[in-house]
Amino acid sequence: MSASAPTDPAAPLSYEQAGVNYDLIDPLKVAAQRAAAATAGHLAGHGFTEVPASRGESAYVVDVGPFYLASIVECLGSKALVADEMKALTGRSYYDGIAQDTIAMAVNDLITVGATPLVVQAYWAAGGSDWFADGQRAQALVAGWKAACDRCGVAWGGGETPALAGIVESGRIDLAASCTGIINPKSRLSVGDQLGAGDAIVLLASSGIHANGLSLARKLVERLPQGYLTEVAPGLSYGEALLAPTVLYSPVTEALARAGVTVHYSANITGHGWRKLLRHPAELTYRVHTVPEVPPVLRFIQQHAGHDDREAYSTLNMGAGFALFVPHAQAEQTVAIARAQGVEAVLAGQVEAGAKQLLIEPLNIRFASDDLQLR
């Protein structure tokens, strides 16, 4: 079979077939983390120290005395390719949403440690200067970037716009964002030191695929007779559904802080799907009794890729974009605050003493500690 030949529509489509193999990527991440940890002593020369527990978390935290600083850098990935294909099919630029996706990748990681986002920097690397000649697309990127910054209350500090012919493919762009935040007061630090049995698990709804799993979603197009224009719901095409912007969760975490809710731990549910609920190294059992509604596009991907529930929930967010671990007494308040910010939320389960595992009871799914190796 040639590389361009259609795949068997009845055969399951794996993430590895789409070009992503975490078994190959994760060991590099672990090696990089270990090498990076050896550099922490350099902070002492400036009178600062790191927060060791932030190593292996979604953002890195430095103790600068009266408060903590947190930082993160994240790239968008391949979602811009979907926007380019849909522009060719519909004539519409989706880069305002793509901008929000890019910022969300950084901001939603930063807030997991309890940080308030302060400054965002942009990295827009094009395959050539001609990418910027499309004024509609370029202005949509700028407008969407500013709108996302306004939504999160962060300053857009600046950025870099290199033209990388020969590195980035001609006509394409690689988008990334870095974000710096502050944890003040220090009691807002959330790296799991208070996480324990009895805590409630609150899941915040996603808007769809967000910006993780797009390699799989794009590979699936080869199986669809109408491609990106295939309907996943009445009046909603596959391409449009994939391009729903990622939810920005910082307005929720800021509202929780203002209300005095104590967040013991957070997880941004991106790559590795629901296995991210096992991110903290503690030996604890996470028992889920209620799952959120699955967006039509994710159910469509699961069906057409031939994934069972375990595979789907180990790869995609399946309707839950962010997890909050809070004291049981504050669980209902957390749900109400999220909904007041326009983000649907559900009290999904609880943390229990026991072996490190995630039990999704309505679907009879179990993930154990060896299903997620990020440290």
Secondary structure as GFF3:
##gff-version 3
##sequence-region A 1 375
A	DSSP	alpha_helix	22	37	.	.	.	ID=ss1
A	DSSP	three_ten_helix	40	46	.	.	.	ID=ss2
A	DSSP	beta_strand	49	50	.	.	.	ID=ss3
A	DSSP	three_ten_helix	52	54	.	.	.	ID=ss4
A	DSSP	beta_strand	60	63	.	.	.	ID=ss5
A	DSSP	beta_strand	68	75	.	.	.	ID=ss6
A	DSSP	alpha_helix	79	90	.	.	.	ID=ss7
A	DSSP	alpha_helix	95	110	.	.	.	ID=ss8
A	DSSP	three_ten_helix	111	113	.	.	.	ID=ss9
A	DSSP	beta_strand	116	126	.	.	.	ID=ss10
A	DSSP	three_ten_helix	129	133	.	.	.	ID=ss11
A	DSSP	alpha_helix	135	152	.	.	.	ID=ss12
A	DSSP	beta_strand	155	160	.	.	.	ID=ss13
A	DSSP	beta_strand	173	183	.	.	.	ID=ss14
A	DSSP	three_ten_helix	186	188	.	.	.	ID=ss15
A	DSSP	beta_strand	200	205	.	.	.	ID=ss16
A	DSSP	alpha_helix	214	220	.	.	.	ID=ss17
A	DSSP	three_ten_helix	221	223	.	.	.	ID=ss18
A	DSSP	three_ten_helix	227	229	.	.	.	ID=ss19
A	DSSP	beta_strand	231	233	.	.	.	ID=ss20
A	DSSP	beta_strand	236	237	.	.	.	ID=ss21
A	DSSP	alpha_helix	238	242	.	.	.	ID=ss22
A	DSSP	alpha_helix	250	258	.	.	.	ID=ss23
A	DSSP	beta_strand	265	268	.	.	.	ID=ss24
A	DSSP	three_ten_helix	273	278	.	.	.	ID=ss25
A	DSSP	beta_strand	284	288	.	.	.	ID=ss26
A	DSSP	alpha_helix	296	305	.	.	.	ID=ss27
A	DSSP	alpha_helix	309	315	.	.	.	ID=ss28
A	DSSP	beta_strand	320	326	.	.	.	ID=ss29
A	DSSP	three_ten_helix	328	330	.	.	.	ID=ss30
A	DSSP	alpha_helix	331	340	.	.	.	ID=ss31
A	DSSP	beta_strand	345	353	.	.	.	ID=ss32
A	DSSP	beta_strand	357	360	.	.	.	ID=ss33
A	DSSP	three_ten_helix	361	363	.	.	.	ID=ss34
A	DSSP	beta_strand	365	368	.	.	.	ID=ss35
A	DSSP	three_ten_helix	369	371	.	.	.	ID=ss36
###
